[in-house]
Structures are given as C-alpha cells and as structure tokens.
Amino acid sequence: PREEVAYVTCTYRETCIDQPDFLATIDLNPRSPYYCQVIHRLPMPNLKDELHSSGWSAGCTCFDNVTTRRNKLILPCLISSRIYVVDVGSQCRAPKLCKTIEPVDVFWKCNKGYLNVPRSLPNGDILIANTGDPSGNAKGGFIVLDGETFELKGNWENECEAPPSGYDFWYQPRHNVLISSAGVVPKRAGRGFCPNDLKKGVYGRRLNVWNLSCRSLTQCFDLGEDSLPLSVKFLHNPDAAEGYVSCALSGIVYRFYKCEANNWAVEEVIRIPAKDVSGWIMPKMPAFTVDLVISTDDRYLYLSNWLHGD
C-alpha cells in the first residue's frame, strides 16, 4: 500500500535558533486537506544533536520472521553522538520518543562517536556507522544495538580492523558482503569545506569490503584524495552482486561488483564535470554528490548534487 506519511529529520544547526532538532511528520495522502504539509513535530529533549540519517529498527532482510514490523525509527546524532529510538507504530501521525542512548555510553563502551547511518541486520540487530572517535578524530567502523531492547551491545568489527574513516554502508546477505564508504574528520567538518584540507587526509578516500558473517575487512579501494565516497547502495534484487557509490568531491559514481574469483572490483561509470564559477573558494565547483537512490525495479539511478543544486 502507498505510504500515508513521511518522516523527515530537521535540524537548526548553523542557525540563530536555539531549539532542539525535531522529527517532522508529513501527510502524503493526496485526498487529505493537509497533503504535503507538516502535521506533527517531535522535538528532541536535547540541544545541538544534529539529527542526520535515520533508519528502521527492522528491515526487509529479516526474512525469516513474518511478524517483523517497521514500527520504530532509529535516529543517531551526528554531532552529539546520542541515539534516539522513536515509536511510529502506536500513532504513525504523532510519533513518540521511547528510548535514548546517551553519548557517554557510546564513548565508554565503543570508543566511537559522531554517528551516522543506521540499518537493520538480517539477525534483527541494528548497525550504525560512526565517523569518528569521542575526540572528533576520524575513525570508521560500526556499533550494534539489540533489535528488540535497543540496548547498546558494542562494536561490530574487530578493533584492529576499524577503517580510518566512515560514513555509509550497505550489505547483501546472499553474497555475505558489506560495503562501507569514507567520510570527513568530524572535528574539521564543522569548519566547512577547505581546499587546503585535500592534502591533509581530512576527506576520506576508501571504499571498504567486509565479510558480513565474519565481520572482517577483506578489501579496500583507494578512490583518490579528491574523492570523498559517501552514499553506498546495492541493487534491490537480493541476488544482485553489484551496487554504486557516489563521490562528493570528484563527482564520480563508481560501480562495485563481484568477480568470478569471489573478490570485488570497482569501475567508474559516471563523471559529473565541475562547474566554472566566480566568487567561490575555488574557480571550479564540484557537484558534491551527497546521495544516490536506486529505483525499486533497479532500472534507474538518481543523484543529489548538492552544490550544483540538481
């Protein structure tokens, strides 16, 4: 059935408004008098969280449980490192906060911080990508929440295998693989984009391949110092052994795919040219492709080029 509502994370960061971030509920029913309007706001109980990515507590990969319902939203915070769990099942048009995991718990138990993308795992647990350590230094990897109690279980990967930076990830259980991207050093990201940082390792450049069941890093691809790979997506077909990653700074989209030897490879498939501009910090403006979406029939790829505005 068609969705009746949409949930959108909203933040006041870098504004003069000193209020908590909130989760907005949008009416998607075209027959409703409130169609495309915000019908509810759920404010967070703290300031300066910076809600960013969100994800369901259960997903389509929990295929062995027919009772699985998408009734909780996981909201990790990019700046505060707090995690909110929101109940959207009891009242879908007026969600309620049902659990909070405080930053100190994430810091002490996982030595991680600056949390980004959450996704549910095939076993029902929730995996959250982190972009740094508690001090704001770059550090990749993942933390795990129990899918039923939402208690913090700890780190997903072995400590010695945590990549130098992290951002997004996607996985394909039938191929026993997880692909993760890089990010920006958190304590430098708040200053905004600086061309001089390209040579200083501030912007991530790696695409990482993991063994999903063993939680071990098996391959790394260096996409270049000007790449900054962010959004990662596999095709929706659960048998497909390919997907795409968009690079914000280089404007390149890479296809990653499984080879006959059971390892993985990448190839450039799209390059979005930088635009000649004046009055900016550089004479050429990259597309800054921050997100990509694949249609559910796996026929179309949509890109969000943030700086170019398309």
C-alpha positions as CSV (number, residue, x, y, z in Angstrom):
1,P,0.0,0.0,0.0
2,R,1.0,3.6,-0.6
3,E,2.6,5.4,2.4
4,E,0.3,7.8,4.3
5,V,3.1,9.8,6.0
6,A,6.8,10.5,5.7
7,Y,9.2,11.3,8.5
8,V,11.9,13.9,8.0
9,T,14.7,14.8,10.4
10,C,15.1,18.6,10.8
11,T,18.0,20.4,12.4
12,Y,18.7,24.0,13.5
13,R,22.5,23.7,13.2
14,E,24.3,26.9,12.0
15,T,21.1,29.0,12.5
16,C,20.3,31.6,15.2
17,I,17.5,29.4,16.5
18,D,18.5,27.8,19.8
19,Q,15.9,25.0,19.8
20,P,16.1,21.2,19.7
21,D,16.1,19.3,16.4
22,F,12.8,17.6,15.6
23,L,11.3,14.8,13.6
24,A,8.6,16.2,11.2
25,T,5.7,14.1,10.0
26,I,4.5,14.9,6.5
27,D,1.0,14.0,5.2
28,L,1.3,12.0,2.0
29,N,-2.3,11.3,1.4
30,P,-3.4,13.2,-1.8
31,R,-7.0,13.2,-0.6
32,S,-6.1,14.8,2.7
33,P,-6.6,18.5,3.3
34,Y,-3.1,18.5,4.8
35,Y,-1.4,16.9,1.8
36,C,2.3,17.7,1.7
37,Q,2.1,19.6,5.0
38,V,3.8,19.1,8.3
39,I,1.2,17.6,10.6
40,H,3.3,16.9,13.6
41,R,6.7,17.8,15.1
42,L,8.5,15.7,17.7
43,P,11.2,17.8,19.3
44,M,14.2,16.0,20.8
45,P,14.9,16.6,24.5
46,N,18.4,18.0,23.9
47,L,20.0,20.8,22.0
48,K,22.7,20.6,19.3
49,D,22.2,16.9,18.4
50,E,22.2,17.3,14.7
51,L,19.8,14.6,13.5
52,H,21.0,13.4,10.2
53,S,20.4,9.9,8.8
54,S,17.5,7.7,10.1
55,G,16.6,4.1,9.6
56,W,14.0,1.4,10.6
57,S,14.6,-0.9,13.5
58,A,13.7,-3.8,11.2
59,G,14.1,-4.2,7.5
60,C,13.3,-6.5,4.6
61,T,16.4,-8.6,5.3
62,C,14.8,-10.0,8.4
63,F,13.2,-12.5,6.0
64,D,13.0,-15.4,8.5
65,N,10.4,-13.6,10.7
66,V,7.0,-12.9,9.1
67,T,5.9,-10.9,12.2
68,T,8.6,-8.2,11.7
69,R,7.1,-4.7,11.7
70,R,8.6,-1.4,10.9
71,N,7.3,0.4,14.0
72,K,10.5,2.1,15.4
73,L,12.8,4.7,13.8
74,I,16.4,4.9,14.8
75,L,17.8,8.5,14.9
76,P,21.6,8.7,15.5
77,C,23.0,12.1,16.1
78,L,26.0,13.3,14.0
79,I,27.3,15.9,16.5
80,S,26.2,14.8,20.0
81,S,26.6,11.0,19.3
82,R,23.3,10.4,21.0
83,I,20.8,7.8,19.7
84,Y,17.0,8.3,19.8
85,V,14.5,5.5,19.3
86,V,11.1,6.8,18.1
87,D,7.8,4.8,18.2
88,V,6.0,5.4,15.0
89,G,3.8,2.3,15.3
90,S,1.5,3.3,18.1
91,Q,0.5,6.6,16.4
92,C,2.0,6.9,13.0
93,R,0.8,10.5,12.6
94,A,2.1,11.6,16.0
95,P,5.3,9.6,16.8
96,K,6.7,9.4,20.4
97,L,10.2,9.1,21.8
98,C,10.6,5.8,23.5
99,K,14.3,5.4,24.3
100,T,17.5,7.5,24.4
101,I,21.1,6.1,24.4
102,E,23.4,8.8,25.8
103,P,26.7,9.7,24.3
104,V,28.7,8.7,27.4
105,D,27.5,5.1,26.9
106,V,28.7,5.1,23.3
107,F,32.0,6.7,24.2
108,W,32.8,4.3,27.0
109,K,31.5,1.1,25.6
110,C,32.6,1.5,22.0
111,N,35.2,4.3,21.9
112,K,33.2,5.7,19.0
113,G,31.3,8.9,18.2
114,Y,29.7,11.1,15.6
115,L,27.1,8.6,14.5
116,N,25.6,8.5,11.0
117,V,23.7,5.8,9.1
118,P,21.6,3.1,10.9
119,R,20.4,-0.1,9.2
120,S,18.8,-3.3,10.5
121,L,20.8,-6.5,10.1
122,P,19.5,-9.9,8.9
123,N,19.6,-11.2,12.5
124,G,17.4,-8.3,13.7
125,D,20.1,-6.2,15.4
126,I,20.8,-2.6,14.3
127,L,24.1,-1.5,12.8
128,I,25.1,2.2,13.0
129,A,28.1,3.6,11.1
130,N,30.3,6.0,13.0
131,T,32.5,8.7,11.5
132,G,34.9,9.4,14.4
133,D,36.1,8.7,17.9
134,P,34.9,10.6,21.1
135,S,37.5,13.3,20.5
136,G,36.4,14.0,16.9
137,N,39.3,12.3,15.2
138,A,38.5,10.2,12.1
139,K,37.5,6.6,12.9
140,G,35.4,4.3,10.9
141,G,33.5,1.2,11.9
142,F,30.1,0.3,13.4
143,I,28.3,0.0,16.7
144,V,25.5,-2.5,17.3
145,L,22.1,-2.1,19.1
146,D,19.9,-5.0,20.1
147,G,17.0,-5.1,17.7
148,E,14.4,-5.7,20.4
149,T,15.6,-3.9,23.6
150,F,17.7,-1.3,21.8
151,E,20.5,-1.8,24.3
152,L,24.0,-0.9,23.1
153,K,25.8,-4.2,22.5
154,G,29.2,-2.8,21.5
155,N,31.4,-2.6,18.3
156,W,30.6,-4.8,15.3
157,E,34.1,-5.1,13.8
158,N,37.4,-6.1,15.4
159,E,39.2,-3.1,16.9
160,C,42.3,-3.6,14.8
161,E,40.2,-3.5,11.6
162,A,38.4,-0.2,12.1
163,P,39.0,1.8,8.9
164,P,40.5,5.3,9.1
165,S,37.1,7.0,8.4
166,G,33.5,6.0,7.9
167,Y,30.2,7.3,6.6
168,D,27.6,5.0,4.9
169,F,27.2,1.3,4.2
170,W,25.0,-1.3,2.6
171,Y,25.1,-5.1,2.5
172,Q,23.9,-8.1,0.5
173,P,23.4,-11.2,2.7
174,R,23.2,-13.7,-0.1
175,H,26.8,-12.7,-1.1
176,N,28.0,-12.4,2.5
177,V,29.3,-8.9,1.9
178,L,29.1,-5.4,3.4
179,I,30.4,-2.3,1.6
180,S,31.2,0.9,3.5
181,S,32.4,4.3,2.5
182,A,34.6,7.0,4.0
183,G,33.8,10.4,5.5
184,V,35.2,13.6,6.9
185,V,37.3,14.1,10.0
186,P,34.5,15.2,12.4
187,K,36.4,17.9,14.3
188,R,37.3,19.5,10.9
189,A,34.0,19.1,9.2
190,G,32.3,21.8,11.3
191,R,34.6,24.4,9.7
192,G,33.2,23.8,6.3
193,F,34.9,22.8,3.1
194,C,38.6,23.9,2.7
195,P,40.6,23.1,-0.4
196,N,43.8,23.0,1.6
197,D,42.5,20.0,3.5
198,L,42.6,17.8,0.4
199,K,46.3,17.1,1.0
200,K,45.9,16.6,4.8
201,G,43.7,13.5,4.9
202,V,40.6,15.3,6.1
203,Y,38.4,13.8,3.4
204,G,38.0,10.0,3.2
205,R,39.0,8.2,0.0
206,R,38.4,4.5,0.7
207,L,35.7,2.0,-0.2
208,N,35.8,-1.0,2.1
209,V,34.7,-4.5,1.5
210,W,33.7,-6.6,4.6
211,N,32.9,-10.3,5.2
212,L,29.4,-9.9,6.6
213,S,29.3,-13.1,8.7
214,C,32.9,-12.9,10.0
215,R,32.8,-9.1,10.4
216,S,36.3,-8.8,8.9
217,L,37.7,-6.4,6.4
218,T,38.7,-8.2,3.2
219,Q,39.4,-5.5,0.6
220,C,40.0,-1.7,0.3
221,F,39.8,0.5,-2.8
222,D,41.6,3.9,-2.8
223,L,39.5,6.2,-4.9
224,G,41.8,9.2,-4.7
225,E,42.4,12.1,-2.3
226,D,39.8,14.2,-4.1
227,S,37.1,11.6,-4.0
228,L,35.2,11.5,-0.6
229,P,32.9,8.5,-1.3
230,L,29.7,8.9,0.7
231,S,26.4,7.2,-0.4
232,V,26.5,3.4,-0.9
233,K,23.7,1.4,-2.4
234,F,23.3,-2.2,-3.6
235,L,20.7,-3.1,-6.2
236,H,17.4,-4.2,-4.6
237,N,17.5,-7.6,-6.2
238,P,18.8,-9.8,-3.3
239,D,20.7,-12.0,-5.8
240,A,22.5,-9.0,-7.4
241,A,26.2,-8.7,-6.7
242,E,26.6,-5.1,-7.7
243,G,25.9,-1.6,-6.5
244,Y,27.1,2.1,-6.7
245,V,28.9,4.6,-4.6
246,S,28.9,8.4,-5.2
247,C,32.0,10.5,-4.5
248,A,31.1,14.1,-3.4
249,L,34.3,15.9,-4.3
250,S,35.3,14.2,-7.6
251,G,31.7,14.0,-8.9
252,I,32.4,10.3,-9.9
253,V,30.0,7.4,-9.4
254,Y,31.6,4.0,-9.2
255,R,30.0,0.7,-9.8
256,F,31.3,-2.1,-7.5
257,Y,30.7,-5.7,-8.4
258,K,31.7,-9.2,-7.6
259,C,34.3,-11.0,-9.7
260,E,34.5,-14.7,-10.6
261,A,37.3,-15.1,-8.1
262,N,34.9,-14.1,-5.3
263,N,36.6,-10.8,-4.8
264,W,35.2,-7.4,-5.7
265,A,36.2,-4.7,-8.2
266,V,35.2,-1.1,-8.9
267,E,34.8,0.8,-12.2
268,E,34.0,4.5,-13.0
269,V,30.5,4.7,-14.7
270,I,29.5,8.4,-14.2
271,R,31.6,11.6,-14.0
272,I,29.8,14.9,-13.3
273,P,32.0,17.8,-14.5
274,A,32.8,20.6,-12.1
275,K,31.3,24.0,-13.0
276,D,33.3,27.1,-13.7
277,V,32.3,29.7,-11.1
278,S,33.4,33.1,-9.7
279,G,33.2,34.4,-6.2
280,W,33.6,31.0,-4.6
281,I,36.5,29.5,-2.8
282,M,37.7,27.7,-5.9
283,P,37.4,28.5,-9.6
284,K,35.7,25.2,-10.2
285,M,32.8,23.9,-8.1
286,P,32.3,20.1,-7.7
287,A,28.9,18.6,-7.8
288,F,29.2,17.3,-4.3
289,T,27.0,14.3,-4.9
290,V,25.8,13.6,-1.3
291,D,23.2,10.9,-2.0
292,L,22.1,8.4,-4.6
293,V,18.9,6.4,-4.8
294,I,18.2,3.3,-7.0
295,S,14.6,2.7,-8.1
296,T,12.9,-0.4,-6.7
297,D,13.0,-2.1,-10.1
298,D,16.8,-1.5,-10.3
299,R,16.4,0.4,-13.6
300,Y,17.1,4.0,-12.7
301,L,19.8,5.7,-10.6
302,Y,19.0,9.2,-9.1
303,L,21.7,11.5,-7.8
304,S,21.6,14.5,-5.5
305,N,24.2,17.1,-6.5
306,W,24.2,19.4,-3.5
307,L,26.4,22.2,-4.6
308,H,25.1,22.2,-8.2
309,G,21.6,22.3,-6.9
310,D,20.3,19.5,-9.1
